[in-house]
Amino acid sequence: MDKIKDQSAAVLKYAVLILSSLVALYPFIWVILSSLKDNFEIYSNSFGLPQAYQWVNYYKAWTVGKFGVNFINSVLISFISTGVVVIISAMVSYSIGRIKPNNALYTFFTIGIMIPLHALLIPTFILIKNMGIMNTRLSLYLVYSATNISMSVFILVSFIKTIPSALDEAALIEGMNFWQIFTKVIFPLSKPGLATIGTLAFLNCWNEYVYAAVLIAKPAFKTLPLGIASLKGQYFTDYSLMCAGLAITIVPVMIFYILFQEQVIKGMTAGAVKG
């Protein structure tokens, strides 16, 4: 009897997991299928397989939407901004969590989580304009780095606190200074936490649209979200090209997450349980 109950529970568990996976994957599958149809077929056969696979949609999206330039801009802006976030957040978190714990300073860095980014849009625009860096990648480097530090510090401080303090004491006895301890002990041991904040920051930078639309007007510096938006016309929109553009945008993010998913899960669970 107990064996039957266990089998029934296992079947129910896997059924729920499979259903949840299908619900999560369906929008992505729909975008891929729609990207291989023409505009008429998207309207007439929205949920079916393509009658004729229109691979040319990807070529058109890449050329018409200038996705080559947009892709390079998104890669540069996302990776550089993520690198800045990881380095600054790691140093701040080590200082707050290990060298000199300071609740006021911790609150100062993490309070940004509660501030809606859209509320900062006008002050940010005025600041960037006064700095003379409108329509440059530098404007997005600064904005994306600043807006992702709060969450990163919040996560990383909790993770760094799980690293045994005895390691710091042993390193001090060996004659290391705080910078050496950070670079040779804390930073290498914080890889799961760093992968977590790096992945979250990368996703935020890659998908961000509002600040890019406000701060960037020159086509040479537009990112992929702006390129996708440019495919929408005033009176007519070719949704097959938009879906192809979305597929081009989604695939790198999925690859990035798959590569770091194990480290991300470790970082999130360590911070949540022991932080």
DODRENTOR-761555 format. One line per field, with one value per residue (C-alpha): x, y, z; residue in one letter; residue number from 1. Coordinates in pm, whole numbers. Last residue first. Example, Ala and Ser with C-alpha at 12.3 -4.5 7.8 and 13.67 -1.06 7.14 Angstrom:
px <- (1367_1230)
py <- (-106_-450)
pz <- (714_780)
resn <- (S_A)
resi <- (2_1)
end
This chain:
px <- (2243_2262_1953_1886_2243_2350_2039_2089_2460_2424_2138_2340_2648_2444_2271_2594_2629_2253_2197_2438_2296_1942_2046_2222_1903_1652_1768_1791_1452_1306_1437_1279_954_972_1041_736_534_567_396_178_42_308_567_720_1062_1224_1109_1322_1627_1562_1554_1877_2079_2121_2467_2511_2141_2190_1901_2030_1946_1567_1531_1824_1674_1340_1463_1657_1671_2048_2128_1880_1985_2353_2289_2102_2376_2657_2477_2440_2781_2941_2753_2861_3220_3254_3537_3766_3686_3720_4061_4317_4167_3995_4264_4527_4334_4291_4662_4827_5090_5025_4848_4615_4539_4455_4222_4049_4002_3865_3583_3414_3241_2865_2893_3015_2681_2465_2682_2658_2279_2214_2528_2403_2053_2189_2460_2227_2103_2451_2610_2324_2328_2706_2755_2442_2584_2925_2768_2712_2404_2411_2752_2766_2767_2473_2280_2358_2243_1923_1836_1910_1688_1408_1438_1479_1113_1125_1384_1141_1321_1292_1604_1797_1781_2053_2358_2258_2119_2457_2627_2396_2433_2813_3023_3391_3619_3384_3032_3054_3405_3357_3020_3164_3456_3234_2970_3232_3384_3055_2879_3172_3186_2810_2834_3115_2931_2592_2719_2957_2712_2418_2623_2746_2391_2252_2517_2440_2071_2039_1658_1642_1961_1934_1553_1566_1821_1618_1298_1472_1432_1066_970_673_347_471_348_22_-63_-114_-241_-435_-275_81_25_-33_288_507_609_947_958_614_752_1038_809_560_838_955_601_547_861_731_389_552_794_511_318_625_689_325_324_657_515_189_376_605_310_133_447_487_121_151_458_279_0)
py <- (3474_3100_2976_3249_3341_2980_2896_3187_3126_2752_2802_3060_2835_2552_2784_2935_2777_2731_3100_3227_2988_3105_3469_3411_3244_3511_3804_3612_3457_3803_3925_3628_3703_4066_3957_3728_4004_4232_4540_4774_5125_5290_5018_4782_4661_4951_4796_4488_4706_4899_4572_4468_4776_5109_5267_5311_5394_5722_5799_5650_5791_5760_5432_5275_5381_5220_4899_4673_4307_4260_4478_4304_3959_4043_4177_3861_3640_3837_3848_3472_3393_3614_3427_3090_3217_3355_3121_3272_3630_3561_3390_3523_3858_3953_3820_3995_4324_4283_4228_3887_3808_3437_3525_3750_3460_3231_3494_3545_3171_3145_3379_3083_3184_3210_3587_3622_3487_3730_4022_3896_3900_4252_4383_4253_4389_4738_4725_4667_5024_5178_4943_4980_5360_5399_5155_5294_5648_5514_5352_5699_5886_6132_6165_6540_6520_6760_6523_6222_6408_6537_6189_6032_6285_6209_5828_5790_5713_5459_5262_5208_5264_4973_4792_5119_5075_4812_5038_5282_5001_4825_5154_5201_4836_4858_4545_4645_4404_4112_4187_4556_4554_4221_4334_4660_4483_4215_4467_4681_4387_4216_4537_4651_4311_4317_4664_4547_4229_4391_4701_4510_4230_4467_4694_4399_4269_4609_4650_4307_4350_4621_4574_4525_4316_4080_4069_3992_3714_3567_3586_3400_3081_3082_2720_2630_2512_2634_2425_2529_2780_3101_2950_3229_3530_3394_3248_3592_3734_3458_3168_3060_3332_3218_2872_3018_3263_2986_2764_3047_3114_2736_2674_2792_2629_2310_2305_2354_2065_1841_1933_1875_1536_1449_1518_1334_1027_1035_1071_780_567_650_572_240_150_238_0)
pz <- (509_568_387_133_51_12_-193_-434_-487_-537_-784_-979_-988_-1137_-1385_-1518_-1863_-1903_-1819_-2084_-2346_-2267_-2289_-2622_-2763_-2655_-2869_-3197_-3118_-3052_-3388_-3564_-3380_-3494_-3851_-3849_-3684_-3985_-3848_-4051_-3997_-3778_-3826_-3570_-3678_-3488_-3159_-3231_-3293_-2973_-2777_-2958_-2860_-3038_-3061_-3439_-3482_-3290_-3053_-2728_-2384_-2383_-2576_-2389_-2057_-2144_-2312_-2077_-2187_-2211_-1911_-1681_-1802_-1751_-1401_-1300_-1444_-1281_-946_-944_-1091_-825_-552_-691_-740_-388_-287_-552_-437_-64_-59_-309_-417_-90_139_-70_-44_332_394_402_665_719_1044_845_609_900_1047_714_670_1023_912_746_418_482_539_180_53_249_137_-221_-251_-119_-289_-625_-572_-507_-776_-1071_-1128_-1106_-1359_-1605_-1583_-1610_-1899_-2067_-2075_-2182_-2489_-2628_-2748_-2455_-2291_-2231_-1852_-1843_-2073_-1853_-1543_-1705_-1837_-1499_-1320_-1573_-1555_-1179_-1110_-1393_-1196_-910_-577_-332_-455_-423_-46_-82_-98_175_392_386_474_773_878_887_920_899_719_660_533_454_305_129_-6_-139_-308_-463_-569_-745_-934_-1026_-1130_-1346_-1519_-1577_-1733_-1963_-2061_-2121_-2304_-2532_-2614_-2663_-2891_-3098_-3135_-3235_-3506_-3653_-3585_-3846_-3834_-4210_-4221_-3923_-3939_-4311_-4262_-3979_-4183_-4469_-4269_-4373_-4304_-4524_-4367_-4028_-3734_-3573_-3302_-3500_-3824_-3998_-3830_-3814_-4162_-4313_-4159_-4296_-4077_-3935_-3667_-3553_-3471_-3268_-3086_-3005_-2870_-2642_-2519_-2463_-2257_-1919_-1956_-2085_-1792_-1542_-1700_-1685_-1321_-1225_-1398_-1235_-888_-958_-1083_-776_-539_-708_-684_-314_-248_-433_-227_95_0)
resn <- (G_K_V_A_G_A_T_M_G_K_I_V_Q_E_Q_F_L_I_Y_F_I_M_V_P_V_I_T_I_A_L_G_A_C_M_L_S_Y_D_T_F_Y_Q_G_K_L_S_A_I_G_L_P_L_T_K_F_A_P_K_A_I_L_V_A_A_Y_V_Y_E_N_W_C_N_L_F_A_L_T_G_I_T_A_L_G_P_K_S_L_P_F_I_V_K_T_F_I_Q_W_F_N_M_G_E_I_L_A_A_E_D_L_A_S_P_I_T_K_I_F_S_V_L_I_F_V_S_M_S_I_N_T_A_S_Y_V_L_Y_L_S_L_R_T_N_M_I_G_M_N_K_I_L_I_F_T_P_I_L_L_A_H_L_P_I_M_I_G_I_T_F_F_T_Y_L_A_N_N_P_K_I_R_G_I_S_Y_S_V_M_A_S_I_I_V_V_V_G_T_S_I_F_S_I_L_V_S_N_I_F_N_V_G_F_K_G_V_T_W_A_K_Y_Y_N_V_W_Q_Y_A_Q_P_L_G_F_S_N_S_Y_I_E_F_N_D_K_L_S_S_L_I_V_W_I_F_P_Y_L_A_V_L_S_S_L_I_L_V_A_Y_K_L_V_A_A_S_Q_D_K_I_K_D_M)
resi <- (275_274_273_272_271_270_269_268_267_266_265_264_263_262_261_260_259_258_257_256_255_254_253_252_251_250_249_248_247_246_245_244_243_242_241_240_239_238_237_236_235_234_233_232_231_230_229_228_227_226_225_224_223_222_221_220_219_218_217_216_215_214_213_212_211_210_209_208_207_206_205_204_203_202_201_200_199_198_197_196_195_194_193_192_191_190_189_188_187_186_185_184_183_182_181_180_179_178_177_176_175_174_173_172_171_170_169_168_167_166_165_164_163_162_161_160_159_158_157_156_155_154_153_152_151_150_149_148_147_146_145_144_143_142_141_140_139_138_137_136_135_134_133_132_131_130_129_128_127_126_125_124_123_122_121_120_119_118_117_116_115_114_113_112_111_110_109_108_107_106_105_104_103_102_101_100_99_98_97_96_95_94_93_92_91_90_89_88_87_86_85_84_83_82_81_80_79_78_77_76_75_74_73_72_71_70_69_68_67_66_65_64_63_62_61_60_59_58_57_56_55_54_53_52_51_50_49_48_47_46_45_44_43_42_41_40_39_38_37_36_35_34_33_32_31_30_29_28_27_26_25_24_23_22_21_20_19_18_17_16_15_14_13_12_11_10_9_8_7_6_5_4_3_2_1)
end
